[in-house]
Amino acid sequence: MRTVNAYAAPSATEPLIKTTIERRDVGTHDVLIDIAYAGICHSDIHTVRGEWGEIAYPLVVGHEIVGRVTEVGDGVSKHAVGDLVGVGCMVNSCKECEQCLADQEQYCLKGNVGTYGAKDPADGTVTQGGYSQAVVVNEDFVLRVPESLDVEKVAPLLCAGITTYSPLHHWKAGPGTRVAVVGMGGLGHMAVKIAHAMGAEVTVLSQTLSKKEDGLRLGADHYYATSDPETFETLASSFDLIINTVSASIDMGAHLNLLAVDGTFVNVGAPSEPLPVPAFALIPKRISWAGSAIGGIRETQEMLDFCAEHGIVPETELISADQINEAYERVLKSDVRYRFVIDAATLA
């Protein structure tokens, strides 16, 4: 066992505090990672505040992790000491169900093991996340991070990157495809960058035009305000694929009407309230409404390699560990362009 510094949530209502946690010894197929950077995801905030169900406190969150391998188990073949690696939203799965065997561990039929707040099959403890100095992870759930990527910015690719890459890849965004991205935040700006790199025609649908300059700079071809009723008239039946990144209620009927025949509307944002869908927004044009989680390990590696090939990294703001609580408040106010990344060296 080794003791490392971390920031943990002591309860659903208190600020995160600096503390120490124990990391298990490196097993035969484990990798010890000295964490360099950890991204802040809105999911972290939902979790520590108890908005997605009960959790065991204190809890260290963070599932966007980048660092260097400092030790490997005797049976490890995929990684070596010194490698630049990443860890995303899961650290294990059953590895034997049909989904795991198809490299779709995110849909493990027995439930994958989350990077934080889950039962670790290695020792039965609760998994603790990336707001810490180091982590021990099974080698099969450690990603190779291309050295060409900016290590200070790459961490959010492990959640925001794969969350948007996966549906774009699955629904075959590419040349000749018209893609709309709802929301221009942490997820939305990555969807714009990736869809553009795939060769799709990209349109941003945001409440206002306040981020239009950013959207066009990051790869959008068009930018419209959904607060303007004319937007929905102008763009009726315009898109093959819509990626909805916002975690709030929207007018589903109006947005579904923007799809062409056989178009697909995909939710990656997770609003807490139900989204009412009128049947006749789907039926006349054979429209599909879908959801999408993160990707499996193979697809996440594919995403990292794709981003390296195209020079894609998130737009980030680097903070020290003692700014985490302030960053949470800024996320809730949408006062970040577009993701916070914690410098783990400040945990020392």
FENHUDA-V447742 format. One record per helix or strand of 2 or more residues. SS is the DSSP state (alpha for helix, beta for strand). FROM is the first residue (numbers start at 1). TO is the last residue. If there is no record, write none. Layout:
SS/FROM/TO + SS/FROM/TO
This chain:
beta/2/9 + beta/16/23 + beta/30/40 + alpha/42/48 + beta/65/72 + beta/84/87 + beta/90/92 + alpha/98/101 + alpha/105/107 + beta/113/114 + beta/134/138 + alpha/139/141 + beta/143/144 + alpha/154/158 + alpha/160/170 + beta/178/182 + alpha/186/198 + beta/201/206 + alpha/212/218 + beta/222/225 + alpha/230/234 + beta/239/244 + alpha/252/256 + beta/259/267 + alpha/279/281 + alpha/283/285 + beta/288/291 + alpha/297/310 + beta/316/319 + alpha/321/332 + beta/339/343 + alpha/344/347
